[in-house]
Amino acid sequence: MTNAAVQAPSALRPAKMIFLKLVVADLDAMVDFYQRAFGLVATRTIEMDDLKEVILQRSADDKGPSLILYFHKDCRPLTVGSAHGPVGLAVEDVDRAFAHAIVQGAVAVREPFDVPGMRVAFVADPEGHEIEMVRFK
């Protein structure tokens, strides 16, 4: 196949972000953590013979992007790799969100700090997935 044969349609619209999926070892514990630490709501569960997913959103009628927690029913060993960035969450108060997440079981990665136009902090969820909390000024 030549480059000439592969051409993008002229009216292609930009893609829209709809979800981020994390593979987790303990689905129930991780759903509970994201609900307690960040106020997310489980809006749907998808279950098949070999997997189960729980879709988390800001509310039951939220139309924005969702966080999907994905569980392999064969309980295969998982490791969190280094070739990805953190899950980004916008919060009203970074300092309070950071402290609350820690109380709910998150591990501090980087305490709240300021960068131009933002306040930011990093935690890791109980399975090691990094979360970046951001407040735009």
C-alpha positions as CSV (number, residue, x, y, z in Angstrom):
1,M,0.0,0.0,0.0
2,T,1.4,3.4,-1.0
3,N,1.0,6.7,0.9
4,A,-1.2,7.9,-1.9
5,A,-3.6,5.1,-1.2
6,V,-4.0,6.1,2.4
7,Q,-5.6,9.6,2.6
8,A,-7.6,11.1,5.4
9,P,-11.1,12.3,4.5
10,S,-11.1,16.0,3.9
11,A,-13.9,16.6,6.4
12,L,-12.6,14.4,9.3
13,R,-13.6,15.9,12.6
14,P,-11.3,15.7,15.6
15,A,-11.8,12.7,17.9
16,K,-13.5,13.2,21.2
17,M,-12.1,11.7,24.4
18,I,-14.7,9.4,26.0
19,F,-13.0,7.3,28.5
20,L,-9.8,6.2,30.2
21,K,-9.5,2.6,31.2
22,L,-7.4,1.2,34.1
23,V,-6.8,-2.5,34.5
24,V,-7.1,-3.4,38.2
25,A,-6.4,-6.4,40.4
26,D,-9.2,-5.9,43.0
27,L,-12.2,-4.4,41.2
28,D,-14.5,-3.9,44.2
29,A,-11.7,-2.3,46.3
30,M,-10.8,0.1,43.5
31,V,-14.4,1.1,42.7
32,D,-14.8,1.8,46.4
33,F,-11.6,3.9,46.5
34,Y,-12.5,6.1,43.5
35,Q,-16.0,6.6,44.9
36,R,-14.7,7.6,48.4
37,A,-11.6,9.5,47.3
38,F,-13.0,11.5,44.3
39,G,-16.8,11.3,44.5
40,L,-17.2,9.3,41.3
41,V,-20.3,7.3,40.8
42,A,-20.5,3.8,39.2
43,T,-22.9,4.3,36.4
44,R,-22.7,1.0,34.5
45,T,-21.2,-2.5,34.8
46,I,-20.3,-4.6,31.8
47,E,-19.6,-8.3,32.5
48,M,-18.6,-11.1,30.2
49,D,-17.2,-14.6,30.8
50,D,-13.6,-13.3,31.1
51,L,-13.9,-9.7,32.2
52,K,-15.8,-7.2,34.2
53,E,-15.8,-3.4,33.8
54,V,-17.2,-0.7,36.0
55,I,-17.8,2.7,34.4
56,L,-17.3,5.7,36.8
57,Q,-18.5,9.2,36.1
58,R,-19.2,12.4,38.0
59,S,-22.9,11.7,38.1
60,A,-25.4,9.2,36.7
61,D,-26.4,11.6,33.9
62,D,-22.8,12.9,33.1
63,K,-22.1,12.9,29.4
64,G,-18.4,13.7,29.8
65,P,-15.4,11.3,29.8
66,S,-15.5,8.4,32.1
67,L,-13.0,6.3,34.1
68,I,-13.4,2.6,33.4
69,L,-12.0,0.1,35.9
70,Y,-11.3,-3.2,34.0
71,F,-10.8,-6.6,35.7
72,H,-9.6,-9.8,34.2
73,K,-11.5,-12.7,35.8
74,D,-8.6,-15.1,35.5
75,C,-6.8,-12.9,38.1
76,R,-3.6,-12.7,36.1
77,P,-0.8,-10.9,37.8
78,L,-0.6,-7.2,36.9
79,T,2.1,-4.6,37.1
80,V,1.8,-0.9,36.7
81,G,4.3,0.1,34.0
82,S,6.2,3.3,33.4
83,A,5.1,4.1,29.8
84,H,2.0,6.2,30.7
85,G,1.2,9.4,32.5
86,P,-1.2,10.0,35.4
87,V,-5.0,10.1,35.3
88,G,-5.8,13.8,35.3
89,L,-8.6,15.0,37.6
90,A,-9.8,18.6,37.9
91,V,-10.6,19.5,41.5
92,E,-12.0,22.6,43.3
93,D,-9.3,22.6,46.0
94,V,-6.0,20.7,45.3
95,D,-4.9,20.8,49.0
96,R,-8.2,19.5,50.3
97,A,-8.5,16.9,47.5
98,F,-4.9,15.7,48.2
99,A,-5.5,15.3,51.9
100,H,-8.9,13.6,51.4
101,A,-7.4,11.1,48.9
102,I,-4.6,10.2,51.4
103,V,-7.2,9.6,54.1
104,Q,-9.1,7.4,51.7
105,G,-6.1,5.2,51.0
106,A,-4.0,7.0,48.3
107,V,-0.3,7.3,48.6
108,A,1.3,10.7,48.4
109,V,3.5,11.1,45.3
110,R,4.0,14.9,45.3
111,E,2.4,17.3,47.7
112,P,0.5,20.3,46.3
113,F,2.5,22.9,44.4
114,D,2.0,25.8,42.1
115,V,3.0,26.1,38.5
116,P,2.0,29.0,36.2
117,G,-1.8,29.1,36.0
118,M,-2.4,25.9,38.1
119,R,-2.1,24.3,41.5
120,V,-1.2,20.6,41.2
121,A,-0.6,17.5,43.4
122,F,0.0,13.8,42.7
123,V,-1.1,10.7,44.5
124,A,-1.1,7.0,43.6
125,D,-4.2,4.8,44.1
126,P,-4.0,1.7,46.3
127,E,-2.8,-0.3,43.2
128,G,-0.2,2.2,42.1
129,H,-1.9,4.1,39.3
130,E,-0.8,7.7,39.5
131,I,-3.4,10.5,39.7
132,E,-2.7,14.2,39.0
133,M,-5.1,16.6,40.7
134,V,-5.3,20.0,39.0
135,R,-7.0,23.4,39.8
136,F,-6.7,26.0,37.0
137,K,-6.3,29.5,38.4
